[in-house]
Amino acid sequence: MPPEERSILPLPPRLLYNWVSLLGAVLAVGSVFAFLLLFTVGLFVPRSNPYLGILLFIVAPGCFFAGLFLILAGVWAQRYKIVSERLQIDLTRARDQKILVGFALGALMFLLATVFGSYQTYQYTESVQFCGTSCHVPMTPEYTAYLRSPHARVACVECHVGAGIGWYVQSKINGLHQLFGVATDTFPRPIATPVKNLRPARETCERCHWPERLIGNIDRTFYHYLSDQTNTPFAVRLLLKVGGGGVNGPPSGIHWHVSRGEKVEYIATDDQRQVIPWVRVTNVATGETTVYRDQNFHDDPAKYTIRTMDCMDCHTRPSHRFLSPNEAVDDAITAGQLDRSVPSVKANVVTALVAPYQTTDEAMQKIAASLRAAYPGLPTVDGVVAVAQQIYRDNFFPEMKTDWRTHPDNIGHKIWPGCFRCHDGDHKTDDGKKTIPADNCNICHIILAQGSGDQLKQLKADGYDFFHIDSTYLDFSCTTCHTGALQK
């Protein structure tokens, strides 16, 4: 054999003798390497990251098939002579030795970069910033509210995806739809709460919370201020009967609704689950069932989806709560951010907040103008303006058409129906002998004191009847007047 032929390294079939195919081979090998690395990380990290699957089953395979495509493209180009010179390596030539060393070093650097980049990408996809800012731009309202929520240190994926391949796949299918909406700017405004495809709370919330445990009673005071010139304080001190679901005590209180001993099911006829005309309660031990229906509901329940009640039916906004103007201003006065001695500060700030604005920038300008016009000689008007603007930035998002009115918050029954979706006195058994009570507020809470000043010191163990400012309030339709803005 001639010496020049003996010096050429044996290579695969000649159609692979091109740089395009060789580059594709490096890319394919690197993707396999990244897949194995991330798979190993997924096995040994203390807590699974659902977004790891994107890298494992989408990004890495995508790079692998891109590498295969380059290999085939190089073969095709070599076959049809589009690549003018086939690859030859002759180690007796100094030039080829340098090229081979350079290529080997480049391939090694590529693999090292794959290792580092894959792991850093894994870490980033686990972050809240990935969910709230980089990937999900339309989620700005939810992300802003999340940062002020009690769950601000809980990763988004812990609740919205959770563990397990089934819900991971479902979330990714839904994610593809969301990605298309973001790419084409066709996503809804506001972003709807994922009521229908939200994972059951017992698989997410109850990984940390335990409603079966007896919590007992919680003493809490709610501070409010009237929309009058003196911003008159009015507080309600409640003993909330949280109770528990059967551990360390019998099922009782508010958490009775999610106890293991009683199964509460219902039908909702609207997308936001605010209209509940049919309820079924089953004693798990005996199997005895009691069905309550609204007296105006005569439809066949089989036409509807029957849902088992869980935490999310009351805690509808646990991490993404947008405060109403009334609530936000009350909180600001209580915290001392707004001075209660400023005449009508409650009414004026709420009025400025609820005015219609097309953009946040417009809101900032007009809120400032409105409040400065209301207090032309007030030395601290800049502070009032700053607090009002911050409340707006935290709770109002005109570009996304999102504020407290867009998403029901069913804790309580002041602005949204909440408890009164079922506890309205109209849900009865067919024989009329049993009714879901509406007039016994003491089932869930006791009013220990109400009013202001010395009134809050006059505690009553068996509870007061609620009085509306200066008179007894007998109508339970709080939402008729309490809309979150100034009362009607």
N, C-alpha and C positions, 0 to 999 in steps of 0.2 A: 504494500500500500504506500503511495507517495507520502513523503513526510508532511506536506502541507495538509493532507487529509487527516493524518494521525493527530495533528495538533488541535483540531477542532473538536470541542466538547460534544458528546452525544446529547442531542436534544429530542424533545417529543416530535411528532410528525411535523413536517415542514410548514403546514398551514398555521402553526402556532409560533412560527419564527418571526414575530413582530412585536414592537413595543406596546401597541394598543392591547393586545391579548395579555402581555406580561403585566401591564398596569391593572387590567381587570382581575388577573389572578391575585395580585397583591391586595386589591380592594376586597375580593371575596374572602381571602384568608383573614384579613383584618376584621371583617364582620363576624366571622366564625369565632375569632379570638375574643371579640367584644361580647358576643352572646354567651360564651362560656364563663367569662369574667362576671358578667351581670347575673347570670344564673347562680353562680357561686355566692355572690353578694346576697342575692335573694334568699338563699338557704340559711345564711348565718347572721343576717342582721336581726337585732332583737325584735323589731316590729316591721311587719310587711308594708311596703309602699305600693298601693294599687297602680300607681303610674309607672312602676317598674315594668309592667307588662307592655307599655308603649314601646320602650326601648328593646325589650326582649323579642316581642312578636310583631313589631311594625318597623322600627328603625333598623335594627340589625338585619332582619331578612330583606328589607328594602335595599340596603347596601350590598348584601350578598347577591341579589338578583341583578343589581346594577353592575357588579363585577362580572357576572356571567354574561350580561349583555355586551360588555366591552370585549370579553374574550371572543364571543361569537362575531362581533363587529370586526375584530382584527382578523379572524379567520376568513370572513367574507371579503374583506379588503385585500388580504393576501391572495385569495383564490382568483379574484378578478383583476389582480395587478394594480389595484389602487394604491397600495403601499409599494413604493418603487424599489425598496431594498429590503430583502429578508434579513432577519437577525442572525448574526454569526458572532461567536465568541472564540477568539484565538488567544489563549493565555501566553503565547510566545511573543505577543505584541504588547508593548508597554501601554498603548492607548486602551486596548481592551481590558487590561488589568485594572487600570484606573476607573474605567466605566463600571466594571463589575464591582469593585470596592465601593464606589460611590452609590451604585444601586443598592448594594447590601446595606450600607449605612442608612440610606434613605428609607428602605423598607423597615429597618429596625426602628428608626425614629417614628415612622408611621404607626407601627404597632404600639410603641410606648405612648404616642399621642392618643391612640385609640383607648388604651388602658386609662389614662388620666382623664380624657374627655368623657368617656363613658361613665366613669364614676362621678365626675363633677355634674354631668347631666342628670344622673340618678339623684344626686343630692338636691339639685335645683327643682326637679319635678316634685320632690317631696315638700317643697316650701310653700308657704301661703302666698308669697309674692307671685309664684307661677300661676296659681289659680286666680288671684285677684287682679293682677296687673298685666302680665305678659301674654298669657294665652287667652284670658277671658276679659277682654277690654269692656264689653257691655256690662260686666259684673261690678262696675265701679260703685253703684249704690250699695250692693250687698257687701262688698269688701269694706267700704267705709263704715257701715253699721257693724260689721263683724269685729273691726278693730276696737270698738267700744263695748263689745258684748261680754258676758260672763265666760264665753268660750273662746276668747281671743288667743288662748294658748293651745287650742285644739286644732290640729290640721284639718283643712277643709275636707280632704279625702276620707278622714275617719268617719264623718257623718254622711257625706254624699256618695261614697262608694262602699267603704267598709271592706272587710276581709271576704275572701272566697271568689272563685273564678266565675260563678254564675252572675253575680251582681257586677263584677268587673266587666264582663262582656257586654252586659246590658248598658252599663254606663258609657262604654266606648261607642256602642251603636248610637246612643243618644248624642254622644260627643261629636260624631261625624256630622250629624244634622246641625249641631250648633256651629261647628267649624265652617260648614257651607254658608250658614247665615251670616257669620262674621265676615267671611271672604267676599260675599256678595252684598253686604250691608242690608240684608233682608230680615235681620233678627227682630223680634217683637219689642215694642217699647210700650209699657214696661216689660221686663223679663218676668214671665209667669212663674209662680211658685210651683215646683215640680210635685204637685199633689198626687197625681196618678201614679207616677213611677218612683215615688220616694220609698226608700227601703223601710221595712217595719222597725219601729223604735226599739223593739226588744232585741234587735240585732245590731243596733248602733248606740242609742242613748243609754240603754241598760248595760252596756259594757262598763260604764262608770257609775251610773245612777242605779238605785235599787228601790223602786217604789213599793216593793213588798215590805220593806223594813218600816217599823213604826216610827214615824217622825214625830207624831203628836201634834201639839198646838204651837203655832208661831205667832208671837206678838209683833205687829208691824203697824207703824203710823204713816198715813198718806197725807202729805201736806199740799194744800191747794190755796189759791188766792182768787178772790172775786175780781170781776172786771169793772170795779168802781174806781172812784178817784183815789181812795186811800188804799187800794189793793188789799182789802180786808182778808186776813188769814182765816181759813176754815180747814181744819184737819179732822181726819177720821182715824181713830185707833182701833184696829181690828185684831181679834184673836182668830187667826186662820186655822181651821181644823184640817190640817194636811192629812193627819191620820196615817194609814199604812195599809198594805195589801195582805197582811196576814202573818208576818214574821214578828215575833216579840209582842204580839197582841192581835186581837181580832181585826178583820177588815173593817175599816172605818174611815170617816172623813172624805176628803176630796179624792184621795188615792184609792178609795174603794172601787172607783170606776175601772181601775186596771189591776184589780186583785186577781190572783190565780183562782180564787174560789168562785168568782162571778165573771161571766163572760158577757160583755155588753157589745151588742152589734147594732148597726143602724144603716139607714138608707139616706143618701143625700141626693137631692134632685138638681143641684147646681154644681158647677165646676169647682167652686171654692168651698164647698161643704158648709154653707151657711144656712141652707134650708134642709132641715131634718124632719121629715114627716112620719117616720116609722122607726121604732126602737124595739129591740128584743133583748131581754135579760135572761140568761140561763144559769141556773145553779149547777156548777160543775159536778158536785158530789152526787146530787139527786137526779140531775137531768131535767128538772122542772123548768119550764120556760114561761115567761110572761111577755106578751106582745103589747106594746103601746103604739097607738097611731093618732096622728092629728085628725081631728074630727072632719077636716075638709079633704083628707087624703083617702081616696077610694080606689086607687090604682092597684094593680097586681104587683106585689113586691118582687116577684120572679123576673120582672122586666128590668130590674136595677141590680147594680153591684152591691152586695151586702158586705160592709166593712166592719172589722173588729176594732173596737175603740182602743187606742193606745195613747202614749204621752203626747204625740203630735197633734191630737185632736183638740187639745186645749193650749198646749205650748206651741202654737203655730209659728211663732217667730222667735225661737230661742237664741239665735245668733245674728239675725238680720232684722232687728226691730227699728222701725222709723218712728220716732216720737211725734205725736201730734203737737201742734203749736202750743196748745194749752199745757200739755205735760211738760214740754221742753222749757217753757217760760216759768212754770211753777218750780221746776227743778233748779233753774238758774237763780230764782229769787231765794229759794231755800238755801242754796249753796253760797249765797252772798255775792254772786256774780252780777246780779241786778239789784239795785238799791230800791227796797220797797217804799222808801219815803218819796221817791220820785212820783209825782201825781200821775195816775192812770198808766203807769209803765206797763202793767200787764196787758191792758187793752190796746195800747198803742203798738207794742212790739208784736203782739199776735196779729193785729191788723196789717202791719207791714209784712209779716211773714206769709200770710195767706193770699196776698195780692197776686194776680196772674203774671208770671214772667216767662219769657221764651228761653232765656239762657241764664246761667248762673252769674255771668258778668253783669247782665242787665239787672238781676236781682240785687247784686251788691250795690250798684249805683243807686237804685230806686229806694232800697231799704234805708240807705244812708240819708238820702234826700228827704224821705218821709219823716224819719225820726228827728232830723235837724230842724225840719219845719215845725214839728210838734213841740220841740223844746229849744226855741231860739236863744234863750238866755241861760241855759243850763250849763254850768262849767264842766260837768262830767258827761256831756252828751256823747263825746267820742267813745267813752267806755260802753255806753248803752248801745251805740252803733256796732261796736266790735263784737259784743256778745250776741246781738241779734244776727249779725252776719255769720258768726260761727255756728249758731243754731241752724241757720239755713244750709250752710255747707254740709253739716252733719246729717241732715234729715230730708233735704229737698234736692231733687235732681231733675230739673225741667227738661234737659236734653233727653233723658230716658223716661220722661213722664212718670216719675216715681216719687211718691211721698207716702204719708201715713194712710192715705185713702185707698191706695192700690192693693194692699195686702192685709187681709183680716188678721187681727190679733185677738185671740179668743180667751186670753187670761182675764177673768172677770166678766163684766157685762155692761161697761159704761159706754164705750164708743161703738163697739161691735156687739152683736147679740151674745156671743160667748156661751155662758151657761144657759141662757134663755132660749137657745136653739132647741133644747129639750125641756128645760124646766120653765115652761110657759103656762102650765095649767090646762093646756089644750090636748096634751098627749094622754090618752086614756085607753084602758082595755076595752074590748068590744062589748063587754057586759056593763061597762061604766063603773065597776066597783073599785078599780084602782086608777090612780092618776099620778103622773110624775109631778111632784109638788112644785109650786111656784111661789107660795106665800110663806114658806118656812125658811127664811134666810139663815136661821141659826143652825141648819144642817151643815153648812160649810164655814160659817164664820159668825162671830159674836162681836157686836159693836160695844167695845169697852168704854169708849168716851168719844165725844165729837164736839166740834166747835173751835174755840180758841181761848187762850189765857187760862183762867181758873177752870173753865169747863173741861179741859183736858185732864185736870187733876181729879175730877169726880168720876172715879171708876165704878162700874156696875158689873158685878160678876156674872149675872144672868143676862146681861146685854140690854142696850137701849133699842127702841125702834128708831130707824133712821129718820132724821128730820132734814128736810130740804131747806137749808139756810135758816129760815125762821118758822117753818111749818112742817107738819108730818107729811111725808111723801108716800102716797099709796099706789101710784101707778108704777109698774115695774119696767115700763118701756123707756129706759134711760136713753136709748139711742135716738128717741124722737127729738130730744133737744141737744143732747151731748154728742156733737159731731167731731170734736177735737179742736174746733176753732171757737170763736165766741158763741155762747149759747143763743139759741133762737129766742 
